[in-house]
Structures are given as structure tokens and as C-alpha cells.
């Protein structure tokens, strides 16, 4: 089994201060952190770049520079990524969801934030921020992508997802106020299915002080760093997969060809399994990827190698380009990289929200290095 450990990255990460009309590095990095989900990053990039060209660059504010009394609203796409391949969101939906929630709350937002840094949901806040003339925060609530509304670090801090607004492409809007964040997921998911399995949501209204307590800092800057590292490695004829693994502090755990993909859209999620036949150092072995929008578990030779909440990323074996779960195709040659999640996800509360047992897998949480998480229970 291939277990090439990536060297740690040395140096100071460049801080993002503004988002201009070229979002290619950000979108590529977000697709990596999306762990196979989060929606099509190319569509998100096009929407963000168009919004910036029309309205001007979007300022980026570091968490440490955020006033404690800031009014922060999050905006994201909710639904099955497979649907967005054919059902594209409109640029106006993102700002409309923010306006709907702000009106319901009777507040004037001062900043826009990412609820998840993965996939299209890293760039959708840029679309809303550009139209509304607001800055975005260099942070997110996960450090990756997860499929359900309550699966964010603010939930661990007791912060409510609701009131929460939904907007579809037809002009329908709805606002939910629920007893807890899991009920927010259940009701919003049902409404999203009726809206065509994808919608735009504004949620987790919070203060700057709450963002400082609960968010993963520097997420957008990390996306750009990942995207640039991949591009630079290719330009220098170096291994782009190794470059990505190095930035993530991760490990290449399998290399092979996609032999079979079973995928279907159920209850608003893209669920399935992919079987990979090993090549190179993994010739003669098989791996299986199990996903619900995002990759949640990878098995190598019948043994669990890594599970959620750590990151499981599929990259093109040659180019290093990230491959989403809806983009996995028979014959694709891929390498699987696993990497550590924010350590708060390995608390008992974090594993209760997004560990493997929550998704129905009979296994403790296994970290990217193959060890069992100390917070894991069977």
C-alpha cells in the first residue's frame, strides 16, 4: 500500500486581502478542500468572476480584524451537487437569500462569510458580497465541506443555524426558525427537494465575537495557496499531487483506476461508492470510496484507512486536478490523498456531528495517518 508522507510546508502563508476578477486559484483550492463535494467549483468560479467584474473587487477581512459587534451572515448552496450540473444557480439568488434573512432579523449585515470552504460554497459568498458591496471574511465554519446544515463548528459553540432563509431560481423564498440545528437540516432539506434539489441559503447569523470563537481562520487564503501550489508544481514539471499533499499536511494513500461508480441522488444528497483498482505501488490492491456529497470513508484492501471528519481528496493522478464525487468516471486514473481536519472535529461533540457512525458506518473515526481518533467510540 502506498503511504507516501508529504513534507511539511515551511514559510508564511500569503494573506488574502482582496478578491479580484481571477478566482482560478481560489476555486481550485476550494475544490480540493471540498473533499469531493460542495458543488461544481468551475460554476462557482464563473459566477464569482462575473460578479467581481460587474461590481468591483471584494475586500477580504481577517478574523482578527473583525469587530466583535460585526453582523455576519453566511450564504451557501444547499442540495445535491449532481443537480447543479444541469440546474445552475443565478447570481441574484445569493444576494436575495441574504436580503431575505436580514429583513427577517431586522439587521444590516456588515460582513459575508463562508459556511464551508469547499467547492462552490467558497465562491458563492463572493457573489453576494460583490452585489451587496460588503467584505468577506477569510474563514469558514468547517475547514472543509460537509453535507448537512448542522455539521459546522458553530454548532459545537451553541450557535443557532436559524433563522435561516432559502431562495430558489423561481423567486420563492422561505425562512425557518427551528428548535435546533438538526431540525434546521431536516426542514431545509425537505424544502430544497421541493425547490428542485438545490437552493441558496443564508444562515448562522452571528456576531464578530462568535466568528472569532468558532470559525476556522484563513480558509480563503488556504484555498489560494493550494491552487497556486498545484499550478506552480505543474509549471515546474514537478508532482502536483505531492504539492497538494504537502500544503494539506497529508498523505497519498492510494493510486489506481476507477473501475466502477455506483451513484444516485437520494433525499437531496448524492450518495454512492466508487471502486478503484490499484496501479503503480498499489498494483494488486483495491480501494473503495464511500460518499454522501463528500468522501466520507476510504478502504484499502478491505480495511478502513481514513474516515470523516478527516479530509479524503481525489486528484487526477497526472495533473493533480481535484475530482468531485459527481465527476468520478470509469477509467479515470486518480490518487487519493487524506489529510487532517481541524482538531475540534475530533472532540466527542465533533465526532457526534460528523464522525463515521453518524453516517451509518460501523467503524470508529480513523485519522488521516491511520490511527483511531481518541474521541472515537463505536
Secondary structure, DSSP 8 states (H G I E B T S, - for coil): ---EE-----S------EE-S--HHHHHHHHHHTTT-SS-HHHHHHHHHHHHHHH--EEEE-GGGS-TT-EEEEEEEEE-HHHHTTS---HHHHHHHHHHHHHHHT----EEEES--SGGGGTHHHHHHHHHT-EEEEEESSSS--SSTT-SHHHHTT----SEEEE-TTS-EEEE--SSHHHHHHHHHHHHHHTTSEEEEEEEEEEHHHHHHH-EETHHHHHHHHHHHHHHHHHTT--HHHHHHHHHT-EEEEEEEEEEEEEEEETTEEEEEEEEEE-GGGTT-EEEEEEESSEEEEEETTEEEEETTSEEEEEETTT--B--GGG--TT-EEEEEEE---GGGGSHHHHHHHSTTTTT-SS--B-TTS-B-TT---
